[in-house]
Amino acid sequence: MSKSEMPFLDHLEELRWRIIKSLISVVIFTIFAFTISDYVLDWLLVPASQISAPISLQVLKIQAIFIIKLEIALIVGVIISLPVILYQIWAFLAPGLHKHEKKYVWPLIFFAMVSFCLGGAFAYYILIPYTLDFFLGLAPANIANNIAIDYYFGFLLRFIIVFGVVFELPVLSVILSSMGLINPTFLKKYRRHAIVIIFIVAAILTPPDPTTQIMLAVPLVILYEVTIFISYIFSKKRKANS
């Protein structure tokens, strides 16, 4: 019996083992990440030292640093485990893929990792310093910016993860175009609507400052145009293979 003809319960059993292997990978890399969490903490503190607005980070809870290290270790552990997790997903789905679809899997995984890193880097090196400066610069001279350390790290990590996910838009385009769910004609037709939505989302996610909104909206518009181009390529290949 071929793998594609496996009984439903056997598929569930294989899925269970794929999930277990992924979780084991996350646990191992989370433990490793905890051992280097001090270096990650120092890296996340850099934006606070490069802004012009005064800031004082404080530990307000006894267990705050330990909890922060655990959160950082888990996030870093998941990120490092992504190749393993994506491989397990691919290994589970591979029997149902066509030969011409399988050759795109590893480039797609690599593309997904690079896109996530680019999004995180954009948030860390460009948006976060400007946003910190804007918010903290609003405080009058007689009010000190005393920030709880856990709130500071939570703010940074949310920014980095959100932008890492947002930059996966081209990867999503590859998948949906390969499945025939979207095409360049559809994306071009609703380009104006998408741009309006992008600027609305940028206005919601950023401070009430036009510069920050543009800094977020422009990369998203560029990503949308990249998505149209990618959709065109993969829609063309899909038609050629059908």
N, C-alpha and C positions, 0 to 999 in steps of 0.2 A: 504494500500500500504506500503510495507516495505521500509526501508531507502535505500536499494540497488536499489529499483525500482523508486526512486524519479525522477521526471522530471529534465532535464538539468538545467533549470532556478532555480529550488529549490536547486540544488547542488551549483549553483553559489551564491545564497542567503546565504546558510549555510557557504560557504567559506568566504563570505564577513564578516559575524559575527565572524567567527574564527579569521580573520585578525584584526578586530576591537578590540576584546578582547585581542589579543596579543599586539597590539599597546597601549591599555590602561595600560596593565601591564608594558610595557617599560616606558611609561610616569611616572607612579607612582614610579617605582623603580629608574628612572633617577632623579626625584625630591629628593627622599631619598638619593641617592648617592651624589647629590650636597651638601647636608647638612654635609656629612662626607668627602667631597673632600679634606679638609686640611690634614686628616689622610692619604689619598691615596697619596697626594703630598709628605708628609714626607717619606712614604714607598718607593716611586720612587726615592727619593733623596739619599737613603742609598747607592746604588752602587757608586755614585760619591764620597762619603766620604770614601770608602773602597779601592780605587785604589791608586797606588803609584804615578802615573802621576799627576802633579798639574792641577787643573781645577777651573775656576771661572765662575759661572753661573750668567747671567745678564738678567735683564728685559729691552728689547730694545723697547717695544711698551707699550703705556699706558694701552691698553686693553688686554695685553698678558695673565696675570694671570687669568682674567675672562674667556677668551676663552679656556685656558687650563683646567680650572675647568669644563666648559661646556662639553668639549670633554671627559674628564675623567668620568664625571657623566653619559654621554650617553653610553660610553663603559661599565662601571660598571653596569648601568641599564639594558643593553641588556644581559650581562652575568648573572645577577641575575634573569632575566626574562626567561632564557633559559628553565627551567623546565615547565613554563607556556606555552611558545611557542611550545615546543615539545609535550606537552599534547594536545594542540589545533590541531596540525598536526595529532597526533595519533587519536584523537576523530573524525576527518574528514575522516581519512582513515580506521578506525577500521571496519566499516560495510563491507568493501571489503576484509578484511583479514580472513584467515582460523583460526580455533580455535588454532591449534598448533603454528601459527605465532603470535597470540596475546600475548601469554605468554612470548615472548621474548622482548616485547616492553619496559616494564619498566626497566628490566636489561640493555637493550641497551641504554636507556636514561641515566641511572646511569653511565654506562661505557663511554658514550660520554662525560659526565661532568667531570669524573675523568681523562680521557685522555686529555681533554683540559687543565685542571689544571696542570697535569704533564708536558705538553709541555710548558706552561707558566712559571712554576717553574724552568724547565730546562734552559730556556732562561734567567730568572731573576737571578738565583743563580750561574749559571756556565758560560754561554756564554757572557752575557752583561758585567760583570766585566772584563773578559779577553779582550773582544773587545774594551772596553773603554780604558783600559790600553795600548793596542797595538796602537790604533789610536792616542791617546793623547801623548803617549810616543815618537812619531815620531817628535814632534815639537822640534826644537833646543832650547838651554837654553835661548837665547835672544828673543824668541817668546812666549808670554803668551797665554795659552789656555782659551780665553774668549769666552764662548759658550752662545748663546741666549737660554734662558730657554725653549722657545717653541720648538726649534729644539731638545733640549735634551729630553724633554718628548715625542716628536713625535718619536724620535729614539727608545726609550725604549718601547713605546706602540706598535709600529710596530713589533719589535722583539717578544714581548710577544704574540701578536695576531697570527703572522705568525706561530710560533712554536706550539701554541695551536691548530691551524688548522692542521698543519702537523702531529701532534700526533693523529689525528682522523683517520689515515690510517687503523688501525685495525677495527674501527667501520665501515668504508666504506667496508672493506672486508666482515664483517658479512652480510651487506645488499646485496652486489653484489653476494656473495656466496649463500645466501638464495634465490635469484632470478635466480640463475643458470647462471649468466653472466660471472663469473670467477670460476676456479677450481684449486686445488693444482697442477695438472699436468701442466696447462698453466703457473702458477707462477714459478714453478721449471724450466720449459723449458727456460724461459726468465730471470732467476735469474742473470746471468752474465751481460746481457744487462742492467738490472735494477741497478746493482751495479755501472756499469760505468756511467750511467745517474745520480745516486745519487752523485757520487764524482764530476761530472761536475757541478751539481747544487750547491753543497757545495762550490766549488771553486768560483762560480759566486757570491754567497750570503755572503761569508766571506772575510775578508782581505786576501791579498796575503801572508798568513802565514800557513805552513803545519799543525801546531798544531791546529789552529782554524778550518781548513777544516776537520781534522780528528774528532775533537770534535762534529762537526755537522754531518759528514757522518756516523760515527759508530752508533749513535742512530737510524739513518734512515735505515741502513742495518739491525739492530736488529728488528726494526719495520716491515721491509719487511719479515723477517723470522717469526715473530709473525703472520703476515698476512697469510703466507702459512699454518701455523698450524691451525689458526682459519678457514681458507677456507676449510681445510681438514675435520674439525669437522662438519661444517655446510653443506658442500656438502654431507657428509655421512648421516646426519639427513634428508636432503632434499630427498635423494634417498629412505630412509626408509619410509618417509611420502608419497611418490608419488605412 
